[in-house]
Amino acid sequence: MDGHLDELARGLAPEFALFFLRQPIGHHAPVLRNILLDFAQFEREMTADRTRDKMHQRAEKGMWNGGNVPYGYRNDNKRLMRDETEAQRVQFIFEWFAQTPSLAGLRAELHRCGWFNRAGQQWMVTALDYILRNSTYIGKIGFNDLSFAGQHEPIISEALFQKVQLLHRERGHATTSIKRPFLLKGLLHCSDCGSAMTPHYVQKRRKDGSVNRIPYYRCTRTLKFNNGVCRIKHLNADKTEATVIENLYSLSQNEAALNATIQGLNHDLKQKVEPLEKEATRTKQRLAELEAEIDRFVQALGKGTIAIERLEIEMKQRETDKKVLKTRLDELQQKINEEAAYDYNSETLLRNLREFRNVFGALNPQEKTETMRGMLKQINALPGKLVLEVYELADFKRGSQNHSDWLPALSGLRTIRFEVSLTGKT
């Protein structure tokens, strides 16, 4: 069936071209252009389908489809061949984990042995976890959630692989999470290592034998590597959340500080619009030039001075350039409108912060989490302080039962930055 469609696609394009050659060029130029682009898109989709079918057929035969070569193997003419040095380490990784199911401990043991990844760098916990879950090591080839018997040599036994998978599942079921809301989840980012800070906890045993779980926000980079990669490492969740809330409350009562911040922002706004307008003008000029070039190529086709194959190449390039330029022009216009539409308004921000103060205490934990995401775009953690990016909300209504009514659409809203100190040990 695909073959017939391919023949039809290739056969119809010249016929359509001949038809339009007999017509007045000016009237039919846009139609001809769209038809040629549609056929090109159709051909790309057919190629993608054929590629997927071919990869599925190779997987069914147990053949490797390419990509990153799994650790423990090497690529020999598109075939997975056992790399003895790496294969021994893969065997060690599975056997060690089967005895001591700890990814952090496994990582430390590999580095103690002086074994690093192919790039000569320290192993990431996520990379080790991927190895331990990869069925390639028992001679399988995966494709689209399907598994087939591979032609390559397995490195470990299926019994060892299944034992490791069972330990993985048990570790997952044994994990206990704190049943508390993390109000700043998705908002906190570490400025030192550049990673997000996610909910975590440590356990400390009290004198009476009970377990005290202390909630933290921890840099995800320290989870992948170790605490040495970041100076901040983690923040006590209770203290950090209290600091953020208290400072939002405090801002609602400090009108003088808000006015000073807003005045500085409004001054900066005026400096931003002019370069945006100049770039938008240049972009419009280039779009007009591309349109003129396209028209010249279509006229050349009508005169028979250009081949249709050459026309397709030239049209495709210019349509791609137009799409990029139009996207950029839309972005510029949106930024210009946002910057020029109105100044930052200290009265609006102050009113919204006061409404936040009045509403927040009466909300349940889930509503508080949603409210924090509606007030704050991001919180950057620096040594000893936080930088809050507060949305310039259009309105913050209280008393609504539907949170989508009083949490506005946040896309494109401007933010105002405030620095706050982290007091006490976190």
N, C-alpha and C positions, 0 to 999 in steps of 0.2 A: 504493500500500500504506500509506504514512504517513498519507494522508488518512483511510482506513478506520480505522486505529488511533486517530487523533485523535477521530473520531466515537464510536468505542467507549468511549474514556476519558471523554469528556464525557457520554455517554449513561448509563453505568453508575453514576456517582457518585450521581445523584438516586435511582436505584432502590435502591441499597444503603442510602441514608439513610432511605427510606420503609420498608424492611424493618425497620431497627433501631428506627424510631419505634414500631412495633407490639410491640416486645419490652420486657421490664423493663430500665430504663435502667442500674441499678446493675451488673447482670451483664455487659452488653455494652459498657459505656463504653470499656474499654481496646481492645477489638477494633475498634470504630468509629473510634477515634482512629488506630490503626495503618493501617486501610484508607484513611482520608482522607490520611494522610501518604504512603502508598505511591502513591496516585494523583497527588499533588502532585510527588513525585520522578519519576514516569513522564512527567509533562508537561514537567518541566524537561529531561529527557534528550531528549525528542522535539524540544523547541525548540533544543537545542544541535545536534542532527543536522541540522535544517533550516537552521540558520545556517551550518554547515560546507558543506553542499551548495550554498547560495546563494553563498558566497564562492568555491567552486571554479568555479561557473558564470561568475561575474564575471571570474575570472582567465583562463578559457578564452577569453573575449571580449576579453581585453586590458585589462580595467578594473581600476583600482587599488582595493584593498580597505580603504584607510584605514590609520590608525596614524600613526607618526612620518613626516612628509614628508621624503623624502630631500633632503640638501643639494644645491642646484642647481635645485630645483623649488619650486613653491608650490601650495597646494590651492585650486582654483577649482571650487566646486560638485562636490566629490568626484572631480575630475579633476586629474591632474598636469600643470601648466603650467610651462614653462621660466621660471626667474628669471634674467634676463640677467646680473646682477652675479655671483650665485653660480655660474651655469653657466660663466662665463669662468674662475672660480677652480678649478672642478672640472676643466676642460680643462687648466689650468696644472698642477694636481696630477698628473694622469696623464702629461702630457708631461715634467714634471720628473723623476718617478720612473722613466720609461722611459729617461732619460739617466743618472740617478744613483740606482740602487735602494737608497736609504737612508731609512728612515722617520724617524729622528732628524734627518737632514740636511734632509728635506722639511719637517719641523715647524719647524726653525730658520729655513728660508727663508721660510715663510709668515709667521712672526712678524716677520722682518726687513722684509717688505713691508707690515707693519701689518694683515695679514689674520687675523682671529680667527673663532671659530665664531659661531653665531647669538646666543648668550648674551653675546657680547663677551668671552669668556674664551679662554685659550690652548688650542690644539688638544691633545688627547690622542693619543698614538701609536696607541692602539687604535681611535680614531674614524677616523683617516686610513687605517688598515689596512682598516677596514670599507668605506670609500668605494672603495678600490682593488679590492675584491673584489665590489662590488655591480653586478650585471648590469642594474640599472635604467637605468644610464647608457648602455646600448646599445639601449634600447627594449624591454627584457624585463620581464615581470611574473612574480614567483615565488610559488608556493603549495605548501606541503608537499613541498618538494624537487623540484617540477616547475617548468618554465619555459615561458612562453607569450609570443607576440608581443604587445607592449603597444600601446595606442592613443596613448601619449604620445610626444613628440619625443625622440629620443636626443640626448645631449650630446657623446659621443665616438664615434669609429668602432670597429667591431668589431675591426679589425686592431690598433689601439692597445690596446684592452682585452685582447686575447689576448697581446700582447707583455708587458704588465704582469703577467698571470697566470703567464707562463713565468718571468719574473724572480723572482716570488714563490716559485715552486717551486724555482728554482735556489738562492735564498737559503736556503730551508729545508734543501735537501740539503747545502749547503756548511757549515752550522752544525756545529761540532764540540763535543761535550760531553766533560767530563772523566770518565774511566772510574774514578771513585772513589765510594765511598758517602758521602752527606751524612747523617750520623748525626742531625742535628737538623732534617731536612726536615719541614715541617708543624708544628714546635713553636715556632719563633722568630717573635716579633711585635715590631714596632717601637713603642715607647711614644710616640715623638715625632710621627710622622705617622700612626700608627694602622693601618699596613698590615702584611701578612705579609712575612716575609723569606724569599726563595726562593733556591735554588742558582744561582750565577752564577760567572763567572771573568773574569779579565783576562789578557792575553798580554803578556809582556815578552821581548824578544829578548836572548839572552846574547851575550857577546863572540865566542863561536865560531860564531854564526849560528843556533844552535838556539833553539827557542821554549820559554819557561818559562810554563806556565799556572798561575796562582795562583787557587785556589778561594775564593769569597766567598759570604756570604749577603747579598743586596741587597734593600732595601726596594722592594716592587713599585710604590710610588707614584713613586719616582724613575725607574722604567722608563717610566711613563706620561707623566711631565712632565720634570723635570730634577733635578739634585742639590740645587738651591736650595730644594726643598720640604721637606727633612729635614736635621736636624743629624747624625743617626747615619749615614745613607746606606747603609753596608755594614759587615760584620764579616768579618775574615779567618776562613775556615772552620776551618783547622787549629788556630789559637790558641783560637778560641771553643769548639770541641769539646773540646780538651784542658782548658780551664778548667772546663767543666761536669763532665767525668769526674773530674778531680782533686778538685773540691769535693764530689762525691758520695762519693768514696773518703774524703775528710777527715771528712765528716759521720758516716761509719760508725765513726770512732774518737773522736768528741767527744761523749761521753755527757752531759756537763754542759750543753752548749749545747742539745742535743736536749731534755733534761728541762725547761729553762727555757722553751723555745718551746712545748712541749706544755702546760705548766701555764697559760700565758697563753691558749692556745686553748680549753682546757677551761673556763676562767672565762667566756670570751666565749660559749660554747655555752649556758650557763644563761640568758643574757640574751636569746637569740634565740627560745626556744620559746614563751614566754608570748604575744607578739603573734600568733604563728601560730595558737595555740589559740583566741584570741579571734576571729580572722577566720574560722576553720573553724566556730565556733559560729554566727556571723552568716550564713554561707553555708548551713548546714543549715536555719536558720530560713527563709531566703528560698526554698529548695527546697520546703519544706513549704507555704509560702504559694502557690507556683505550682501545686502539685498540687491544692490546694483550689480555686484559680481554674479550673483545667481541669475539675474535676468539676462546678463550678457551670455552666460553659458547656454541658457535655454534658447536664445536667439541663434547662437552658433549651431545648435543641434538642428534647428529649422533650416539653416542654410547648408547643412551637410558638411560643415567645417570641423566638426568634432564627433568622435565615435561615442556611441551610447555607453560603452564601458568606461571611457574616460570621464564622461558626464557623471556617471554614478559615483565615481571616486571623488570628483571635485564637489559634487552636491553634498555628499555625505560629510566631507570635512567641514564645509561651510555651515551645514545644518548643526553639526556638533558645536562649532564655534558660536553660532547664534544662541544655542540653548544655554551654553555657559555664560555668555554675555547677558542674556535676558535674566537668568537667575541672579547674576551679580547686580544688575540694574534694579531688580525687585528688592534685593537686600539693601542696596544703597538708598532707594526711595523710602523703604520702611524706616531705616535709621534716621534719615533726614526728617521724616514726619514725626518720629518719636522725639527727636531732640528739639525740633522747632515747634512742636504742637503746644507745649506749655512748660513753664518753669517748674522746678520742684516747689512744692507747697508745704511750708512748715505747719500751717494750720491743719491741713488734711492729715499729715503724719501724726501730729500731736493728738488729734481726735481719735485716730485709729488705735494709737497706743493706749489711750485711756479706755477705749471700748474693750480692747484686749484685756486690760487689767480688770475691768468689771466682769467680763465673761469667763475668764480662764479658770478661776477658782471653783466655779460651779459645774465644770464639765467632767465627764467620766474620763478614765485613762485613754481610751481610744480617741475620744474627741480632742483631748489635749494634744495627742500626737499629731492629729490632722491639723490642728490649729497652729502648732509650731511650724509645720510645713507651709502653711498659708502665710505666716508672718515672715519667715526667714527663707532666703534662697540657699544660703550656705553659711557654715561657720568654719573659719580657718583657725586651726590651733597652732600657736607659736609658743616658744618657751616662756612660760609665765603669764601668757595673756591669750585672749580670743579676739578674733575680728568677726563681728556679726554683720552679715549683709541682709538688711531689713528691706522688705518689699515696700515700694511706695504704693500702697493699696488704694484702689479707687474708693472702696467702701468696706467697712467691717460691721456687719449688722449683728445684733444680738437677738436671742430669743427664737431663732429659726430652728425647726426640727430637722430640716434637711441641710446638711453641711455644704452641699454644692450651691446653696443659695447665698451663704455668707462667706464662703471661701472663693474668691474670684478666680477666673482663668489666669494662671500665672505666666503663661508664655508671653515673652516680650516686655514684661513689666520691669521698670527700672528699680535699682536697689540703692540704698544708702548705707555706707559702712560706718561702724562704730567699734572702737577698741575698748575692751573691758579687761580688767586684771583678774587673774586667777589667784585668789588668796588662799593661804593654807596649803598643806601638803596634799597633792593629788596622786 
